[in-house]
Amino acid sequence: MKLNLLFAAFLVFAVHSVTAQDQITGSITDPTGKVIPDAMVAIKSAKQFTLVDESGNFSITPEIEYPFKITISAVGFETFEIQLSNKPTAPIVLALEEDNLLSEIVITARRRQEEIQAVPIPISVVSGALVEDAQAFNVNRLKELVPSVQLYSSNPRNTTLNIRGLGSTFGLTNDGIDPGVGFYIDGVYYARPAVTSLDFIDVEQIEVLRGPQGTLFGKNTTAGAFNITTKRPRFQNELTLESSMGNYGFVQTRGSLTGPITEKLAGRVSFTGTKRDGLIYNTNTQKFTNDLNNLGIRGQLLYLPSEKTEILIAGDFTRQRPDGYAQVVAGVVQTQRADFRQFGSIINDLGYSLPSANPFDRLIDHDTPWRSGNDMGGVSVNVDSKIGGGTLTSTTAWRYWNWDPSNDRDFTGLQALTLSQAPSKHDQVSQEIRYAGDFNSKLSGVVGVYSLWQDLRSTPFHSEESGMHQWRFVQNNQNPLWETPGLLEGYGIRTRNSLKSFSGAVFGQLDWKVTEKFSVLPGLRWNYDQKSVFFQRTSYGGLQTDDPELIALKNSVYNDQEFEAEVVESNFSGQLTLAYKVNNKVNTFGTYSTSFKPVGINLGGLPRENGRTMTELARIEPEFVSHYEFGIKTTPARGTTVNLVLHNTDITNFQTLVQTPDLSVNRGYLANAERVNVKGVELDATTKFHKNVSVFGAIAFTDGRYIEFTNAPVPLEEVGGESFKDVSGGRLPGISKWAGSLGGEWTKDLKFKNTEGKFFFASEIFYRSEFSSSPSPSAYLNIDGYALVNARMGLRFPNGTSLFLWSRNLTDSQYFEQLLPGAGNAGHFAAVLGDPRTYGFSVRFKIADESF
């Protein structure tokens, strides 16, 4: 933080003031004279721009000689172009005409503002307006709009966020590896996957970049990145409030307040709160569970010490307290264990039956409370200064994550696993300094350095504890001593662990405009990773005895374990992109890139062999990614885009999770699969063929395979046979071969006496084909394909007020999001259920006034 404050102070005093004689000034409004804030005024040939302020005024100092052209553009308005032979003698006063066709989408993925169709990267963009209207207030809902994104979550900690089926391990989380999908909010990297469960706060735009992006972003991103920008403070008073109510007791309120504090200082405070009743009924407690109880707050200060420098300070806090994330038993498979070890025999001997054989009855009888205390927040300081033809940026951030869970990991009303808790605390500090912009008329790019420190630790320990029925689940022979009263009751393990890591990188990417149509974009990255782990597990409780046979039975269930390990790795990676602009309507590109997913370290216990802890499994080799893709971006007609991408990714030493029957490594341990391959085709299109009708759609074909994985874990139905299996040629988990989304909106102009407005109807359809929910291909743990329909209709008014009815999963599809085996692999498996049909009503209004 001190580095950044010094950096900011230096920039404040170092930037040079400009003379009024050099400035071009003016004002921009709409046809009615209303200000268009954030309209862009650009000197076309210099790639130099400025934004219209809240009063509608602008000033820009040319960095090239006359003559040149100035373009003025804004979303929803026609672009205007002015030819200047010399400096204007008076301010430019212009009223932009409304544009009823689709406007160009501007993105910041390459750390500068660019039109999406001109950038040689496959990117999906979702506006903040669509996020709000579609009730897509977190990543799990957003994935319905971007079919190349997959998210699986049995709770915030155990979350997998993937793009094209790659990114994180599928199943239970092991904290010792890094995600392959970077998650950035306003330039700050969020290291923990729990961020995907948080409600979005005041989002301006979400960019989803597909494929490795390590030469653009500070933290390595081997599979892609989420680049989220929130709404910034403004120098105009504005208040926005929205309230929604729906079935299942759904209530959500969101709002923001922004305005000037002084002439050069503006502030913004935003909040969101969400509550909903549970969707699953617990017959044991006679209460509903899996509710929502979320609160988020974000504050920002924007300081403009000079025309060329801005400082943005942001802080946020999010708190979740759901009684939730319970899973329902979805089925039982016959394993290869002896008959007495089958799930049906076990529960029959214990005189137990499941509350329902149909998971969509949404009934459980769990006897351990479900708790998911999830807190996340932090502070960041971002300094931007225009230097030469680009911007020098420093971003310093501190973030924390506190996790306080309770789970019923046997998924039944039996007292088998009475405790399964991994309370944790995480702190991260990051620093990024980069320069992005034009170096000369033919060369532009981005270059930067990045560092990230992380400290993750148990608080104070993780617990796994057996109940009175656990003996029957872990009984591996018919020795009558297993039935000894109290043998395993209260017997468990407490684990204290810590992981300290450092990641450093130097990265850069150039854009060399060889000719007007042909560009070469090389990129390079050097990465350094260091991780150290301490792991100490001790057993406690159960029957206190001196009998060596009983002690041996207890030790076969849980055992003490302690180890320390450190891993260090550095590597070079890079990319080369060739881009060719056929004409103003067609851009093509081809990219080859290499990347490394950082070295990993096991942090969930290690398996044992003949009483020995296999410490050689502590280190997980870094993934080596070799990737290429070919794309074409087209604008066949005004207001229409059609883009096509073909991609292929080969990975050596693929980091994957091994789920074992050994309760001592209940969360699984990490291993490397020799080689995997993911390839596919993606097509997306948008059009606004009439001022009242807009349509968007995307379809993705993805095929992911283990090319070589000779020592894989066996699927659930083969537990009790061989310990490992060759699954080479089998499909990767979590990947649907086909996924797609289609959406659109129709509007009609209305007039109520002296008030004008629009009636609108909008809908989105999301579909994905069946996919595997098992790390090793299984005949049973597969999820059928499903389709979801969301719809809404209502009224919008020019002053920002809107009111509308909405429904999600309108057809009430019954579907699973994830299947996962019960602890110990007894044969039963549970499901994360998709939400049923929900519906509600929302009201939103905005006040923009100098007087309040």
N, C-alpha and C positions, 0 to 999 in steps of 0.2 A: 504494500500500500504506500509506503514511504517513497519508493521508487516512482510511483505514478504521480504522487503529489509534486515531487520535485520536477518531474517531466512536464506537468501541467504549468507549474510556475515558470519554468524556462520558456515554454511556448508563449505564454501570455506576454512576456517581456521581449521575446525575440522576433515575433512576427512584425512585418513592416506595414505601416499604414499606407493606404493608397491615396492619391491626390484626387480631388473632386474633378479636376480637369480631364482625367482619364476615364471617368465613369460614364457608362450608359445607364440612364435611369428611365423609369416609366411605371405604369400601373396597368393591371390586368383585371378585368371583370367579366361577368357573363352578360348576355344581351339585356338583362334587367338592371344592370349596374351593381349586382351583388359581387362581393369579393370572391375570388377563387384561390383560397390559400393553398400553398404547396404546388401551384402551377410551375412548370419547369421552363426556364429561359436559358437557351443554350447557344453558344457560338459553335456552329456545326463543324467547321473544319479544324477547330482547336480542341474539340471534345471537352469544352469548358462550359460549366453550367452554374446556375444559381436558382434558388426557389423564391417564389413570391411570398412576401411576409403576410401577417394576419391583416394588415391594412390594405393589401392588394398591391403594394409597391415592390419594386425590385431595383437593384443596382448591380452592375457587373463591369469589371475592368478588363478589357481585351488584353490577351497576352500575345496576340499576333497583329500584323499590320493590316490595314484596310486594303482592298475591299474584302468583305466576308458576309456570310448569311447568319441571321439569327432566327432560331425556331422557338416558338412558344407552344407548349403542349400541356394538356391536363386530361385526366381520366374523365370521359364523358363529353369531351369537347373536340372539335376539329383542330388539327394542328395548323398553325399559321406560320408563314415564313416571310422574312423581310430581308431584302438585299441592301447592305449598307456600303456605300462607296467611301464615306468618311464619317466622322463623328456627328451624330444628330445634333442639331442646334437647340432642340427642345425635347422634353421627356416624351417617350413613346406611350401613347394612350391607346389601348386596344380592348375591344369586347369580343371574346371568343364565341363562336357559334356552337350550339349543342351538336354533338355527334351521336346519332341514333344507332350507329353500328358499333361493333366491338372495338374497344381501344386496346392499344398495345399494353401488355403487362410488363412492368418494370421490376427487375429483380436486383438483388445485391449479392448473389452467390459468389461472384468473383471480387467482392469487396469494393465494388463501385456500381453505380446505377447503370443498368443496361437493359435493352429490350430483350425479352426472353427468346424471341425467335432468332436473334443474332448470336446467341451464346451457344457454343458447340458442346453442350452438356445436356443429357436427358433430365429434365426438371418438371415436376408437377407443382403447380401453384394453387393454393386455396386461400381465398381472401378472408379477411376477418369478418366481413359481412356474411359470407356463406357459413362460416363456422358458427356465428350467432344464430342465423335463421334456421339452420339445419339441426340445431341442438347438438352439434358435434363439439362438446365442450371439453373433451380430452382425446388422447391419441387413439384409444380403443374405438371411439366413434369416428374419428377422422379417417381411419383405415377404410371405411366404407366409401370414401370419396377418392382414395388413391389405391387402386387394386394391387400395385406392386409392393405395398406395405403389409407386413404380417405382425400381429402382436398377440402374445399368449401370456396370460397372467392368472396365477392361482392366488396371488396376493401381491401388493406393491413390490416387495423384495424379490419374489420369485416371478420375474417378468422377463420375457424374451421379446425384444424389438428387432425385427429383421426387415431388410429390403431385398427383394428377389430371393428370399429364403436364406439369406446370409446375414451375420451380424453377431448373434449371441447363441450360446448353447441352448438347446431345447430341453425344457424340463425344470427341475429345481436349480436354483441359483448357487453357484460356487463363487464366492467373492474374489477369488484369486486370479480371475481373468478380466480383461477389459472388453467392453462392448465394441463391436465393429461398425456400429451406426452411431455417428456423432450427433449429439443433441445440443443445440445452441439456442439460447434466447438472448437476443440483443448482443451477440458476439461472445457470450459467456458459455463455456462448456459445462454441462451438467453430467457428472461422472456416474451417478447411481441410476439404475433403471426405474426406481420408484417414481422418478419424475413423470413417467408416462401416465401415472394414475391421477395426477393433479389436474384440477380444473384450469383451463386457459384463462388468463387475466388480460383483458383489453388488447386482444391480438389485432395487429394490422394486417399481417400476411404470413403465411406458412409456405416455405419452399422446401420441397422434398427432392434432394439430389440423389440420383441413382448411380451406383458404381463407386469405385475408390476416388476419394477427394483429398488425399493427403498432401498434395502440393498447393492446396488452397486454404486449408484449415489447420489451426494449430495442433489440435489433437488428431492423431491418426484415425482415419475413417476408411476402413477397407471395404465396406459395403455400401456406404452412402451417408447422407447427413440430413437432419432436420435443421433448417435455418429459419428460426422464428423471430419476427420483429414485432414489438409491441408499439402501441400508439405513444407518441412522444408528447412532452409538454408543449403547449402552444401559448403564444402571446396574445391570445384572445380568450375571453371568458367562455367556458363551455361546460355544461352539465348534461350528462347522459345517464338515464336510469332505465332499467328493464326489469320487469317482474314476470315470472311464469308460474303457473299452477297446473297440475295435472293429476291423473289417477295415481294410485298407490301413494297418495299423500305427497306428491312431488311439489316442492316449492324451491324456486331459484330466484335470487335477486342479484343483479349485477349493476355496477355503476362506475362512473368516473367523473372527476372534477378537475379542470385544468384552467390555467390563466396566468397572467403576469404577476410577479411579486415586485420586481423593480423593472427598470427599463431594459436591463440585460439578463434578468433572471426570471425564469418561468417554472411553474411546478405542476405536477399531476399526481393525483392519488386515485387508485382504482381498487375495487374490491369485488369479490364474488362469494356467494354463499349458496350451498345446495343441500337440500334435505329430501329424503325419500324413504318411505317405509320399506321393510324387507320384502323380498320376493320368494323366500323359502320358509316354510313353517316347520318349527321344531316341536315335535309331539312330546318330547321330554320336558322342555321348559314351558310349552304352550305359548310360545312367542314366535313372531316372525323375525327372521334374521336376513343378512345381506342387504342392509339398508345403506343409505348415503348420508354422510354428515361431514360436509366439507366447508372450510372457510379459507379464503385467500385474500391477501392485501399486498398491494404494490405501490410504492411511492417513488417519484423521480423529481430531480431538480436539473434544469437545463440552464447553464450559464454561458453567455456569449461575450467573452472579454474583448473580442475584436471580430472584424468581418471574416477573418480566416481561421478562427479558432472557436471550438465549442467544447464544453465539458459537461458530461452527463453523469450524474450520480444517481444510482438506483438501489433500492432495497426492497426485499419482498419477504413475506412470511406466509406459509401455508400450513394448515392444521387439518388433519383428517381423523375422525373418531368413529368409524363405522363399527357396528356389530355385524361383521361381514366376512366375505370370502369363504363361506362354507361351501363344500363340494358334496354332491349327491352321488351315492353309489349308482353307477350306470350299468353294471353288468358283472358277470363272473365267468372266468374261463377255467377250463380244466388244465392244470399244469402237469408237468411230468413227475411231480412228487408222488409219494405213496398216497393211497386213498385217505388215510387218516389225517393227512396234511392238506387236503383240499378244503377250500373255504366252506363249502356246504357241510362237510363232516364236522368242521370246527364249530360252527355256530349251532349245529344240531346238538352236539355234545354239551354245549353251554346253554341249551334251551332258549336260543335267541332266534328271532326272525326279523328281517328288514321291515321298516314301516311301509314300504311299497316296492313292488317290483318294477314300477314304471317311473323312471327318473323325472318325467315331466309332470308327475303329480306334485313335484316340488316339496317333498316331505323328507325330513331327517329326524333322527332321535339322538343326536350327538350329546354326550355328557360332559365334554370339555368346552368351556366358553370360547367363542371365536372373538378375537380382538386383533385389530390392526391399527395401532396408534402410529400414525405416519406424519412426521413433522419435517419440513424442509424450508430453508430460507437462506438469505445471504445478502451481501452488499457488493456493489461493483462501482468502479470509477472508469469512465471511458473518455479519452481525450482525443479529439480529431483536429488536425491542423493542416490547412492547405499549404503545401510547399511545392513550388514548381508546378508541374502539370498533374499532381496527384495529392494524396492525403496520407499524412503520417498519423498512425493510430496507436495509442497505448490503452490496453484493457487490463485492469487489475481486478481480481475478484476473490472473495472468500465465501464459501458456501458450507452449509452443514446439513446433515440428515440424521434424525433420531428415529429409531424403529423399535416399537414395543408390541410384539405379537403374542397371540395365543392361538393354537390350532388343535383340532382333533384329527390327528393324522391316521387313525385307523378307520375313520369315516363311519363309525357305527356307534350305537348306544352301549356297547361293551366297554369295560374298563381294560382295554389292551394297552394302548399308548395314552396315558392320562395327561402327559405333558409333552409338547413339542414346541419349544420356544427358542428363538434366536435373537434376543434384544441386542441391538447394535447402535453404535454411534460413528458417524463419518464426518470428517472435516477435509476440505480441499482448499488450496490456495493456488491460483493460476495467474500467470503474467504473460501477456502477448504484446509484442511490438511489431508492427508491420507497416509497409509502405505500398500503396496501390495507386496506380494511375498511369499517365503517359510519360515515357522517358524522352521520346521525340515523336515526330510525325508518323513513324512506322513501327515504333516499339512501345508496347505498354505491358503491364503485368502487375504482379504482387510478389513481395518478398517479406519474410518475417522470421521471428524467433519466438519460441514458445516454451514455457515451463509449467509443470503441474506437480504439486506435492499433495499426497493423500495419506490420511491416517484413519484406518478403520479398525474398530476394536469392539469386543463384546462388552456388554454393560449389565451386570459385571460378568455374567457367564451365560452360555447357551445350555438349555436343559432338554434331556430326553428321559422320560420316566415311565416305568411300566406300572400297570394296574393289576388287579386281582385275576384278570382273565388272560394276561399276556402269556402265561406259560403254555396255553393251548395253541397260540399262534406260532411260538418259536420252538415248540416241541419237535425235535428232529429224529427221535426214536421213541420206542414204547417203554422206556425205562419208567417204572412206577414212581421213581423219585421226583419226576416232573410235577406230580400231583401233591407234593409236600406243601401243606398250608402255609401261605405267606412267603413262599420261596422268592417270588419276583415282585410281590406287591410293594410299591414304593422304591423299587430298585431302579437306579438310573445313572446317568452320567452328567457331569457339569464340565463344560468346556470353556476355558479362557483362551482367547486368541487375539492376535493383533497382526495387522498388515500395514506396513509403511512402504510407500512407493514414491518414486520420482520418475517423471517422464520429461525429456527435453527434446527439442527439435529445431532444426533450421529448415525452412521450406521456401519454395518460390516457384512461380510459373510465369513465363513470358508469352506475349502475343506479338509475333513478328509478322507484320503485314508486308509480305513479299511483293505482292501486286495488289491492285484494287480488289481482286477477286480471291486471291489465294493467300492463306495465312498458315504459319507454322507456330505451334504452341508447345514448346518443351517445358517440362517441369522436373524438379528434383527435390528430394527430401532426405535429410539425415535424421535418424531417430535414435534416442538412447533411453533405455528403460532399466530401472533397478528396483527390485522388490525384496523385502525381507519379511519373514513370517515367524511368529512364535505360536505354538499350539500345545496346549496342556489340557488333557482330559482325565478326570478322575471319576471313579464309580463310587456310589454311595447307596445306603439303604438296603432293603430286602431283608430276608431272613438272616439273622446273625448266627452263624454256625461255625464249628470247627471241623465239620464232616468234609473230608477232601472231595467226595463225590458230588456233594451239593455245591461246594465252592466251584468245582469244575463246570457244573451246569450253568451257574451264574456267569462265570467268565466266558462261556461260549456265547452269551447274549451281549454282554457289555464288558469292556476291558479298558484298563488305563492305557494312555498313550501320550507321549510327549516328544516333540521334535522342534528344531529350529532349522530354517533353510533360507538361503539367499540366492537370488538369480540376477544376472546382469546380461544385457544384450544390447548391441548397437547394430544398425544396418542402414544401407542406402536403398532408396527406391525412387521411382520416377515415372514419368509419362511422356508420351509424344502424341500430339494431336495434329492432324492435317485438316484444315477447313477450306472449303471451296464454295464461294458464293456464285451460283450459276447465273442468277439475275436477282432482281429485287423481290422475287417471290419464292425463291428456292435457295436454301443453304444446306450444304452437306458437310459431314465430318466423319473422320475415322480416328479412333484412339487406341493406343496400346499403352498399358500401364502395369507397373508392378507395385506391390505394397506388402507390408508386414503387419500382421496383428501382433501386438506386443507379447513377449514371453509371459507365461502364466505360472502360477504356483498354487498348489492345492491348499485349500483352507477349510476343509470340511471333514477332516479325518482321513487316514489312509488305510487301505485294506491290510490284513495280516496274512502271513503265510507261515504255517508251522510255528505259530506263536511269535513270529517276528514281524515288526512293523516295516512295511515295504517303503522305506524312505526314498528309494530311488524313483518313486512315482511322484515325488513332491514337485519336480520341475516339469513344466509343460512347454514344449518347444513352440516358438513363435510360428504362426501361420505365414506361409509365403504365397502371395496371391499374384497370379498372372492373368491379366484381364484385357480383353479387347472388345470394341463395339463399333458399329457403323450406324450412322443416323442421317436422316434427311428431315429438315424442317421446312414446311411449305406454307405459303399464304396464297392459296389458289384464287381467292376473291377477297375483296375488302370485307373485313369482319369475320373471316374464316381462317382457321389454321388446321393443318393436318400434319402430324409428325409420326415418324416411324423409326424404331431403333431395334437393331439386332445385337445381342450381347452374348459373350461367352467368358466364363470365369473358371480357371483351374486353380485349385488350392492344394498345396503340399503341407502335411502336418496339420490337418484340420483339427481345431480344438473342439472336442465334444465331451459329453457327459456320460459316465458309466453309472447306471443305477444298479445297485447290487442287493441281494437278499440280506446282507450283513447290516444289522441295525446300527452298528458302530459307525458306519458311513452312510447313515440314512439319507443324507442330502446328496449322496452320490459323490464320486470323485472324477477328476478330469483326466482325459487321456488324449492322445493324438491319433486320428485316423490318417492312414498314409496319403490318400489322395481322394479329392471329390471334384465334381464338375457341375456347374450350373450354367445352363444356356437358355435363351429364350428370345421372344419377339414381343415388342410393345408398340401399340398403336393408340394415339390419343388425338382428339379433335375437339374444336370449339367452333361455334358459328352463331352469329346473330343476323339471320337472313331477313329479319324485319325488325323495326324499332320496338315491337312488342313481344318478340319471340327470340329466346336464346337457348342454345342446347350445348351440352358438353358430354363427352364420353371417352372412355379409355378401356382397352382390353389388353390383357397380358397373358402370354403363353410362357410357362416356366417349367423346365425339366431339371431336377436336381438329383444327382446320383453319387453314391459311394463308388468311385472307380476302384479303390482298393482299401478295404478295412478288414483285415484278417483276424483281428483279436477284439471283435466287438462284443458288447454284452448281449445275452440272449433275450429275445422278446418274452413277455410275461408267460405265454403259453408253453414256453420251453424251459422255464425255471424248474430245476430238479434234474435236468439232464446234464449236458455239457456246460461248463462254466462260461465259455466264450464261444463265439461263432464267427465264421467268415461271411460277412454280408456284402462282399464286393459285388457291385452291380445293382444293389438294392437302392431304393429311393430314399432321399433325405426326408426327415420329418418336417411337417409344417408347411409344405409347398403344395399348393393346388396347381394342377397343370393349366387350368383356365381360371381366370378371375377378371371381372369387368365391372364397370359402373357406367350408368347412363343417367343424366339429369337434365332438367330444363326448367324454364320459367316463361309463363305467358302473362302479360299485363294488359290492362285496358284503362285508358284515361277516363276519369270520372270528374264530375263537378257537382258540389253540394252548395247551392246558393253562390256565395262568393269564395268558396274554398275548393281548390283543385286537389285531386289525389289520384291514386292508381289502385285498382283492384289487381291482385296477383294470385296466381296459382303456380306452385312449384313442386317438383317431385324428383326423387333420386331412387334408382334401383341398383342394388349391389348383388353380385352373384360370384360364388366361388365353387369350383368342383371339389370332389372329395379329396381328402389328404390324410397322411399318416400322422398319428399322434404318439408315436413310439420312436425313441432314438434308433432302435433296430427295427427293420420292417416286421410288422406283425399282421397276422391274419384277422385279428380282432380289434386292436386299438386303432381303428380307422374312423374318421368322421365323414359322414355323408355330405354331399354338396348341399348348399342351401342358397336361397335368395331372400333379400330383405327389401321392402318397399317403404320409403319415407315420403311424407307429403305434408303440405301446408298451404293455407290460403288466407288472405286477409287484405288489409288496406294499408297503403303508405301515403304519407303527406310530405310536401316539400320541406316543411320545417323540421323533419327528422322523426316525427311521430309515426308509429306503426302499431297495428294490432292485428293478430292473426291466430288462427287455430292450427295445430300441428299434430302429427302422429308419426311415431317411429315403429317399425315392424308392423305396418298397417294390416298385413295379412295374417299376423299372429303365427309366424313360422316357428316351429319348435326345432331347435338346433343346439348342438354342442359347440363350444369354443375350444375346449381342450379335454383330453382324457389322460388320466394319470393313475398308475398302479398304487394300491395301498401300501403302506410301509411294511417291509418284510416280504412283499410279493406273495401273499397267500392265495392269490387268484382273483380277488375282487379288484375292480377299478372304479374310479370316481370321475365325475364330469364337472367342468365349469360350464354352467348353463348360460345360453344366450338370453337376453331380456325378452319377456313377452311383449305383446302390443302395449304401447303406452301412448297417451294422448293428452293434450292440454291446450292452454291458452296463454299467449304472451302479449304484453303491452310494453312498448318502448317509446320514450320521448327524449327530445334533446332541446336544451335551451342554450342559445349562443347570444350573449347580450353583454354589452359593456357595463351595464348598470348594476349587475348583481355581484 
